[in-house]
Amino acid sequence: MKSLRLLLPLAVFIVIVVFLWQGLSRDPREVPSPLIGKPAPAFELPKLHESGQKLSTADMKGQVWLLNVWASWCVSCRIEHPLLVELAKANVVPVVGLNYKDRNDAGIAWLRQYGDPYKLSVVDADGRVGIDWGVYGVPETFVVDKSGIIRYKQIGPITAEALQQKILPLVRELQKS
């Protein structure tokens, strides 16, 4: 009976250490998204440059595309922005910008200053569409296939490594099918 009392706290301690060890060994930037493999949440939002016109997810059906969530107030967005500009010049995949919780004039000025890599940008002023897409913060980028299914989510700025090793190979594979 005494040995059981001693073994129980030891067993609990070992279980806690195992869970802690597993948690510490994970990359905090790789948060799995429950939306991977599921249809992209539908939206219909005003275009940033043409507020009288709208874009919906249905308009993007039949093509592989990226949704890049950005904002003029986002410091990290400036880190990935040159890569997005280069990607747009290569014309590999259309990139749609989701201007998140931002003022239209600030977003337009930011794109004029740093370059506009987007096929077009839509305005998510209140952040509701971002919530539907499971956005934790900006920037985030999603790869959406021809059927409107989310296939990949990049949390944080896109790096050259992520673009070359993950995003572009996936885009090319999805464009073939």
Long-range contacts (C-beta under 8 A, 24 or more apart in sequence): 29-155, 29-156, 30-155, 31-136, 31-155, 33-134, 33-150, 33-153, 34-134, 35-133, 35-134, 35-150, 35-153, 36-150, 36-151, 36-152, 36-153, 37-149, 37-150, 37-151, 38-149, 38-150, 39-147, 39-148, 39-149, 39-150, 40-67, 40-133, 40-142, 40-144, 40-148, 40-149, 40-150, 41-129, 41-132, 41-133, 43-122, 43-124, 43-129, 43-132, 45-98, 45-122, 45-123, 45-124, 45-129, 46-122, 46-123, 47-120, 47-121, 47-122, 47-123, 48-97, 48-99, 48-104, 48-107, 48-108, 48-111, 48-120, 48-121, 48-122, 48-123, 49-108, 49-120, 49-121, 51-104, 51-123, 54-122, 55-96, 55-120, 55-122, 57-148, 60-94, 60-96, 60-144, 60-148, 61-146, 61-147, 61-148, 62-146, 63-94, 63-146, 64-93, 64-143, 64-144, 64-145, 64-146, 64-171, 64-174, 64-175, 65-93, 65-94, 65-95, 65-96, 65-119, 65-143, 65-144, 66-93, 66-94, 66-95, 66-96, 66-141, 66-142, 66-143, 66-144, 66-167, 66-171, 67-95, 67-96, 67-98, 67-133, 67-141, 67-142, 67-144, 68-95, 68-96, 68-97, 68-98, 68-117, 68-118, 68-139, 68-140, 68-141, 68-158, 69-98, 69-100, 69-124, 69-130, 69-133, 69-135, 69-138, 69-139, 69-140, 69-141, 70-97, 70-98, 70-99, 70-100, 70-138, 70-139, 71-99, 71-100, 71-101, 71-102, 71-107, 71-138, 72-99, 72-102, 72-103, 72-106, 72-107, 72-109, 72-110, 73-102, 73-106, 74-138, 74-139, 76-138, 76-139, 76-156, 76-157, 77-138, 77-139, 77-157, 78-114, 79-157, 80-139, 80-157, 80-158, 80-159, 81-114, 81-115, 81-117, 83-158, 83-159, 83-160, 83-163, 84-117, 84-118, 84-158, 85-114, 85-115, 85-117, 87-117, 87-163, 88-116, 88-117, 88-118, 88-119, 92-168, 92-171, 92-172, 93-171, 93-175, 94-119, 95-119, 96-120, 96-121, 96-122, 97-121, 97-122, 98-122, 98-124, 98-129, 98-130, 98-133, 99-123, 99-124, 100-124, 100-127, 100-130, 100-135, 100-138, 101-125, 101-126, 101-127, 101-130, 141-167, 143-167, 143-170, 143-171, 143-174, 145-174, 145-177, 146-174, 146-177
